[in-house]
Every structure is written in structure tokens, then in C-alpha cells.
């Protein structure tokens, strides 16, 4: 595929500085780009690389200048780079149809435009909508539903009754609808509480490899529209994740917690159950969140603190050995002074 920089600018809602007739044939990073490639500058600290890059054009923010280079000025270079990648690397949709080695249970409904690969199992009463793609090893439980244009990569498991919306992407090994971790008399009888709810995943959600989302005890565990969840995340029963939230790898969210709209949660954070994280709040990586987080606030640390307070506390940790030595030295000086004072008081008493 070839496209002029002017045509690409129109597609990306940008403005050209330089030669708009130059042909763009692909997309690459600043270091790897060559003539005919489009690259991007999202972080100002790498601005010097524009001078040395071999790219035919560079996506930049307004205000960036580099005489002699072709620039495509856009509001968000990284987002525009993503759109350019989609343009130059269009994914071919696989041919529709059900492979003979797939197993479709009686009563399941598979749209003729869906693609069902070998070794897929679709349970009784399940519904697979148009242009959905189920890769090898996918298991769809009884009465579950997969929406239009959703893609389930190898070995994804959707338990019975769970609902997957439209244009959802579930990467390899995702498990949706396994039992919530509910046991009475814990540590003694460990009596299992039946988990009879479902998981509902709304439109345009993407979930990373080997992430698990537990079904609700009652009602639903609910992942709302546009949420993006990384690899190896655990979402417990009855959790609600608000629209367009981001959850990074190895996060654990305990039962019945509510995560607000647009929340950002850093990797390896742990979140206890039955709390709420307000809309557009941020949780730092490896934080331990045990109380509600107000909307729009940033928290970090374990136990949690407002982010700036946590940074101040964390910055003191490397200084602790030096501080300990200073305190020990001060204690010795104080003890010596006390001895001197005590001796002088004794001499005064003798007089």
C-alpha cells in the first residue's frame, strides 16, 4: 500500500509541514524507520531522534519543529500512530463457516457469518453472532452468548450463561465465569457457597491472556463498555468495572468492589472487596487498596496513601540506614551529656 503524506494527513485529521507529496508505504519506530516510513514522536525527551531518523515523515504534536523533515502535526501522535497501523496492517477476516472438527451442541445458534475453527465446543442454547471468530480450543458453555465481531483466541473458556458483547477481544487462555471464591466457615469447614450468577462483558472490551473473571454469587460480575484489562488479572465475583477503565497486568480485585468509569489501575495492585474506586481515579502499581478511593484522586503504597504522600514516604526508605546511624550517634551524645549533667549535679549537691 502507498499513500501520499497529504492523503494520510486527511485520514488522520492532521496538518503537513514539508513535502505533502512524499509517498508513505509503512509505519515504524524512529530508530528503525527508513525512507517511505511514517514514525511518531509521543515523548518530548526523544525529540532529538527526529533529526537522525530515516523516516519519510514523523507524527508530532503542535509546536514541534524540525527544518528539513516532513512532519505530520496531530493532536495525539500516539493515537494517530495507532490509526496509521490499522490502515497499513489491516487484518484479514477469516472465511466464515463451521469446521467439521468443531462440536456444536443441539440447540446452539451459530450465525452463518461466524467463523468456528476446529476443536471448538459450543454448548446447548449458546448463541454465536455474525462475524464472531472462535479459535481452536475455545469452549462456550450452555446458554452463553458471544456478540457480533467478537474474537476469542485459542483456549478461551466461557462458562454457562455468561454474556459477551460485540467487538470484544479475549486473548488466549481467558476464563470467563468460573466460580467466585465463596466459602462459609473459612479455615474450618470451607463450605462452598453456590455461585449462581453470571459474567456480563459489554461491547468493545479487550481482555489479556490468562485473565480470569469470576461469575457472581448472585446477579452479575459486570465489565462495562470499552474496558481494557491486561494479562494475568483476577476479577472476583460481583465486581463492577466502569466504562473505559484500564487494569494493568497482575492486578487482583476482590469481590463486590466497584471500579468507576475511566479508572487507571497499575500493575500488581491489590484491591480488597466491598469498596469503591471513584470515577477517573488512579491507583499506582503495587498499591494495596483497602479503603474507598475518591473520584479523581491518585493513591499508592501499601497501606494506601495519597500519591504525593506515598512518594515522600517512599523516597525516605533509601535514607533509612543513614538516618539510623545519625540517630544512634545522637543517642550516644545525649547519653554522654546526661552523664556530664548528672556528675555536675552530684558535685553541686556535695557542696
DADA-V801976 format. One line per field, one symbol per residue. ss: DSSP state (@ for helix, = for strand, . for the rest). phi: phi as a letter, one per 30 degrees, with the letter a starting at -180 (. if undefined). psi: psi as a letter, one per 40 degrees, with the letter a starting at -180 (. if undefined). Layout:
ss->???
phi->???
psi->???
//
This chain:
ss->..==@@@@@@@@..===.....==.==.........====...@@@..@@@@....====..........===...@@@@@@@@@@@@........==....==....==....==....==....==....==....==....==....==....==....==....==....====....==......==.....====....==....===.....====....==....==....==....==....==....==....==....==....==....==....==...=....===....==@@@@@@@@@@@..@@@@@@@@@@@@@@@@@@@@@@@@@@@@@@@.
phi->.baddddddddchcbdcjddcddccabadedcdbejccbbbccedcdddddcdcddabdbdejdbaejcdccdbdbedddddddedddbdddddddkcdeddccdejdccdeddccddicbbddidbcdeidbcdeidbcdeidbbdeidbcdeidbcdeidbcddhdccdeidbcjddddbbdhdibchddceccdbcccddidbbdeidbbddddbibdbcdeidbbddhcccddidccdeidbbdeidbcddidccddidcbdeidcbddibbcdeidbcdeidcccbecdeiccbaibddbeedddddddddedddedddddddddddddddddddddddddddddd
psi->hiiidddddddefahhhaheeihheahiiddeiiheihaihdhdeeddeddeieidihhiihehigheihihhidgdddddddddddeghhhhihiihideihhiheihhideihhiifihhiheihhiheihhiiehhhiheihhiheihhihfihhiheihhaifihhihehhheihighhifiecdfhhhhheaihhhaifihhihfihhiiidibihhhiheihhaifihhiieihhiheihhiifihhiieihhiheihhiieihhiifiihihfihhiieihheiihiheihiiihiiiiddddddddedddeddddddddddddddddddddddddddddddd.
//
